[in-house]
């Protein structure tokens, strides 16, 4: 090799970089991820503890059966929405097309079963079920909230005596009912019924006003928790004209709220005909839009 060739040879310098300390590795990321996960779980538990019974049984139902909870034939509904309420009025299930009478009946029957399932999540369900009656009639799905029961003997379960203010358990139960009814497209009729006790000191306020006021209290709560305003077709104040215990007009079981979810093929039942004939032109009606 000549001197010129030696001069043209590149000079290669290899420098070995020093090792970084162990604290620059990725182990801290794992610890940080664990911390964030723990904090998320902590705040989720704190949120659940602060919620009312309706939220608790919906969340419990979702975790117990995440696939079928809150799901109907044509879709499902989240139990949460951005505003913090567990009920989203906008997520109702519209009719997918013309249906026959049997299909309409099955839709309402399934809604009734879902309401029963929801109420079954309540801690005091054994007491609650004595005050609720859910059945199919020729008109549709009928839900009755009965003030007293033979088993509990409680005569002020949904309302205080002589008052139209809903109790806490009344609000919770109606919220659960609204969650299902708001997902239907069916019209709803709400009736208030009283026993035959009269007001002694207030002659200007009677069972007519009380029954209508109670029906409207139920309507307002239903609309707050999921039922759409256009669903409510009629509010009826029936006073004591359609007694549940006819042999005892003063029985507390005569005091009740009836929620009738009308079928598209509804046919008035004998009880419904009796109610309309009894109250005649004096039925107190309030359409939802008036409030």
C-alpha positions as CSV (number, residue, x, y, z in Angstrom):
1,X,0.0,0.0,0.0
2,X,1.4,3.4,-1.0
3,X,1.7,6.4,1.2
4,X,-1.1,8.2,-0.7
5,X,-3.5,5.3,-0.1
6,X,-2.7,5.2,3.5
7,X,-3.5,8.9,3.8
8,X,-6.9,8.3,2.1
9,X,-8.0,5.6,4.6
10,X,-11.0,6.8,6.8
11,X,-10.4,7.0,10.5
12,X,-13.1,5.3,12.5
13,X,-13.6,6.2,16.1
14,X,-15.9,4.1,18.2
15,X,-17.3,5.6,21.4
16,X,-19.1,3.5,23.9
17,X,-21.9,5.3,25.6
18,X,-22.3,4.9,29.4
19,X,-25.3,3.0,30.9
20,X,-28.2,5.0,32.2
21,X,-29.4,4.6,35.7
22,X,-32.2,2.1,36.5
23,X,-34.6,4.9,37.3
24,X,-34.9,5.7,33.6
25,X,-36.5,2.3,32.8
26,X,-40.2,1.6,32.2
27,X,-41.0,0.1,35.6
28,X,-42.5,3.4,36.9
29,X,-45.2,3.3,34.1
30,X,-46.5,0.0,35.5
31,X,-46.7,1.5,39.0
32,X,-48.4,4.6,37.7
33,X,-51.0,2.6,35.7
34,X,-51.8,0.6,38.9
35,X,-52.2,3.9,40.8
36,X,-54.6,5.4,38.1
37,X,-56.6,2.2,38.0
38,X,-57.0,2.1,41.8
39,X,-58.1,5.8,41.9
40,X,-60.7,5.1,39.2
41,X,-62.1,2.2,41.1
42,X,-62.1,4.3,44.3
43,X,-64.1,7.2,42.7
44,X,-66.5,4.7,41.1
45,X,-67.2,3.2,44.5
46,X,-67.7,6.7,46.0
47,X,-70.0,7.6,43.2
48,X,-72.1,4.5,43.7
49,X,-72.3,4.9,47.5
50,X,-73.7,8.5,47.0
51,X,-76.5,7.4,44.5
52,X,-80.1,6.6,45.3
53,X,-81.7,3.2,45.2
54,X,-82.8,3.4,41.6
55,X,-79.2,4.0,40.4
56,X,-77.9,1.2,42.6
57,X,-80.3,-1.5,41.4
58,X,-79.8,-0.5,37.7
59,X,-76.0,-0.7,38.1
60,X,-76.3,-4.0,40.0
61,X,-78.6,-5.4,37.3
62,X,-76.2,-4.3,34.6
63,X,-73.2,-6.1,36.2
64,X,-75.3,-9.2,37.0
65,X,-76.6,-9.5,33.4
66,X,-74.7,-7.1,31.1
67,X,-76.1,-8.7,27.9
68,X,-79.8,-8.7,28.6
69,X,-80.3,-6.0,31.3
70,X,-82.4,-3.1,29.9
71,X,-82.6,-4.7,26.5
72,X,-85.8,-5.2,24.5
73,X,-86.5,-6.9,21.2
74,X,-85.2,-4.1,19.0
75,X,-82.4,-2.6,21.0
76,X,-80.9,-1.6,24.3
77,X,-80.6,1.5,26.4
78,X,-77.8,2.8,28.5
79,X,-78.5,3.4,32.2
80,X,-76.4,6.5,32.2
81,X,-76.5,9.8,30.3
82,X,-74.4,12.9,30.3
83,X,-76.6,15.0,32.5
84,X,-76.1,12.6,35.4
85,X,-79.6,11.1,35.3
86,X,-79.9,7.3,34.8
87,X,-82.8,7.8,32.5
88,X,-82.5,9.2,29.0
89,X,-85.8,10.3,27.6
90,X,-84.5,10.4,24.0
91,X,-83.6,6.7,23.8
92,X,-87.1,5.3,23.4
93,X,-87.7,2.5,21.0
94,X,-90.0,3.6,18.1
95,X,-92.2,1.2,16.4
96,X,-90.4,-0.6,13.6
97,X,-93.5,-0.9,11.5
98,X,-97.1,-2.2,11.5
99,X,-97.7,-4.9,14.1
100,X,-100.6,-7.2,14.8
101,X,-102.6,-7.5,18.0
102,X,-100.6,-10.4,19.4
103,X,-97.3,-8.6,18.8
104,X,-98.6,-5.5,20.5
105,X,-99.7,-7.6,23.5
106,X,-96.3,-9.3,23.7
107,X,-94.5,-6.0,23.7
108,X,-96.5,-4.7,26.6
109,X,-96.2,-8.1,28.4
110,X,-92.4,-7.9,28.1
111,X,-92.4,-4.4,29.4
112,X,-94.4,-5.5,32.4
113,X,-91.9,-8.3,33.1
114,X,-89.0,-5.9,32.9
115,X,-90.7,-3.6,35.4
116,X,-91.1,-6.6,37.7
117,X,-87.4,-7.5,37.3
118,X,-86.4,-3.9,38.1
119,X,-88.5,-3.8,41.2
120,X,-87.1,-7.1,42.3
121,X,-83.8,-5.4,42.7
122,X,-85.1,-3.3,45.6
123,X,-83.7,-4.3,49.0
124,X,-87.3,-4.1,50.5
125,X,-88.9,-5.9,47.6
126,X,-90.9,-8.3,49.8
127,X,-92.7,-5.3,51.2
128,X,-92.9,-3.3,48.0
129,X,-94.5,-6.1,46.0
130,X,-97.5,-6.1,48.3
131,X,-98.3,-2.6,47.1
132,X,-97.9,-3.1,43.3
133,X,-100.1,-5.0,40.9
134,X,-99.1,-5.5,37.2
135,X,-101.4,-7.3,34.8
136,X,-102.5,-7.4,31.2
137,X,-106.0,-6.3,30.3
138,X,-107.9,-5.9,27.1
139,X,-106.9,-2.3,27.1
140,X,-103.2,-2.9,27.6
141,X,-100.8,-3.1,30.5
142,X,-102.2,-2.0,33.9
143,X,-100.0,-1.0,36.8
144,X,-101.6,-0.3,40.1
145,X,-99.8,1.4,43.0
146,X,-101.9,0.5,46.1
147,X,-101.6,2.5,49.3
148,X,-102.3,-0.3,51.7
149,X,-101.9,-4.1,51.8
150,X,-103.2,-6.9,54.0
151,X,-99.7,-8.0,54.8
152,X,-98.0,-4.7,55.5
153,X,-100.9,-2.8,56.9
154,X,-99.2,0.4,55.7
155,X,-101.9,2.9,54.5
156,X,-99.5,5.7,53.5
157,X,-97.0,4.0,51.3
158,X,-97.0,6.3,48.3
159,X,-98.7,9.4,49.7
160,X,-99.3,10.9,53.1
161,X,-102.9,10.7,54.2
162,X,-104.8,13.5,52.4
163,X,-101.7,14.7,50.6
164,X,-100.6,14.6,46.9
165,X,-96.9,14.7,47.8
166,X,-95.1,11.5,46.8
167,X,-93.1,9.6,49.4
168,X,-89.5,8.6,48.8
169,X,-90.4,5.0,48.1
170,X,-93.1,6.3,45.7
171,X,-90.6,8.3,43.8
172,X,-88.2,5.4,43.6
173,X,-90.8,3.0,42.3
174,X,-92.2,5.4,39.8
175,X,-88.7,6.1,38.5
176,X,-88.2,2.4,37.8
177,X,-91.5,2.2,36.0
178,X,-90.7,5.4,34.0
179,X,-87.4,3.8,32.8
180,X,-89.4,1.1,31.0
181,X,-92.5,3.1,29.9
182,X,-90.3,5.8,28.3
183,X,-88.9,3.2,25.9
184,X,-92.3,2.4,24.5
185,X,-94.3,4.4,21.9
186,X,-97.7,3.6,23.6
187,X,-100.0,6.2,25.1
188,X,-100.5,6.3,28.8
189,X,-103.5,7.1,31.0
190,X,-103.0,7.8,34.7
191,X,-105.8,7.6,37.2
192,X,-106.1,8.6,40.8
193,X,-108.5,6.8,43.2
194,X,-109.4,7.5,46.8
195,X,-111.5,5.8,49.5
196,X,-114.8,7.4,50.7
197,X,-113.4,9.4,53.6
198,X,-114.4,13.0,53.3
199,X,-112.5,16.2,54.3
200,X,-114.0,17.6,57.5
201,X,-112.3,21.0,57.7
202,X,-111.8,21.9,54.1
203,X,-115.1,21.8,52.2
204,X,-113.6,23.3,49.1
205,X,-111.1,20.4,48.6
206,X,-112.6,17.0,48.0
207,X,-111.6,13.6,46.9
208,X,-112.0,14.8,43.3
209,X,-109.2,17.3,43.7
210,X,-107.1,14.9,45.8
211,X,-107.3,12.0,43.2
212,X,-106.5,14.4,40.3
213,X,-103.6,16.0,42.2
214,X,-102.1,12.6,43.0
215,X,-102.4,11.4,39.4
216,X,-100.7,14.6,38.3
217,X,-97.9,14.1,40.9
218,X,-97.3,10.7,39.4
219,X,-97.3,12.1,35.9
220,X,-94.8,14.8,36.8
221,X,-92.4,12.2,38.3
222,X,-92.8,9.8,35.4
223,X,-92.0,12.6,32.9
224,X,-89.0,13.6,34.9
225,X,-87.6,10.1,34.9
226,X,-88.2,8.9,31.3
227,X,-91.8,9.1,30.0
228,X,-92.2,11.6,27.2
229,X,-94.8,14.3,27.5
230,X,-96.6,13.2,24.3
231,X,-97.1,9.8,25.7
232,X,-99.5,11.0,28.4
233,X,-102.9,10.9,26.8
234,X,-105.1,11.5,29.8
235,X,-105.1,12.2,33.6
236,X,-108.2,11.1,35.5
237,X,-109.3,12.0,39.0
238,X,-111.8,9.3,39.9
239,X,-112.4,10.1,43.6
240,X,-114.1,7.1,45.2
241,X,-116.2,6.2,42.1
242,X,-114.4,3.0,41.3
243,X,-113.7,1.2,44.6
244,X,-111.3,-1.7,44.7
245,X,-112.8,-3.0,47.9
246,X,-116.5,-2.3,47.2
247,X,-117.8,-3.9,50.5
248,X,-115.7,-1.4,52.5
249,X,-115.6,2.0,50.9
250,X,-113.3,3.3,53.7
251,X,-110.6,0.6,53.2
252,X,-107.2,2.1,52.6
253,X,-106.7,-0.3,49.7
254,X,-109.2,1.8,47.7
255,X,-106.5,4.5,47.5
256,X,-104.3,3.9,44.5
257,X,-102.7,5.2,41.4
258,X,-103.5,3.3,38.2
259,X,-101.1,3.6,35.2
260,X,-102.7,2.2,32.0
261,X,-100.3,1.7,29.1
262,X,-102.7,1.5,26.1
263,X,-102.4,-1.1,23.4
264,X,-102.8,-0.1,19.8
265,X,-105.7,-2.5,19.8
266,X,-107.1,-1.6,23.2
267,X,-110.6,-2.5,24.2
268,X,-112.1,-1.0,27.4
269,X,-112.4,-3.4,30.2
270,X,-115.5,-3.6,32.4
271,X,-113.6,-1.7,35.1
272,X,-112.6,1.0,32.7
273,X,-116.2,1.3,31.4
274,X,-117.4,1.6,35.0
275,X,-114.9,4.3,35.8
276,X,-115.8,6.4,32.8
277,X,-119.6,5.9,33.4
278,X,-119.2,6.7,37.1
279,X,-117.3,10.0,36.7
280,X,-119.1,11.0,33.5
281,X,-118.5,14.7,32.6
282,X,-116.8,15.4,36.0
283,X,-113.6,13.6,35.2
284,X,-110.7,15.9,36.0
285,X,-108.3,15.9,33.0
286,X,-105.0,17.6,32.7
287,X,-103.0,17.2,29.5
288,X,-99.2,17.1,30.0
289,X,-98.6,20.2,27.9
290,X,-100.6,22.4,30.3
291,X,-97.8,22.3,32.9
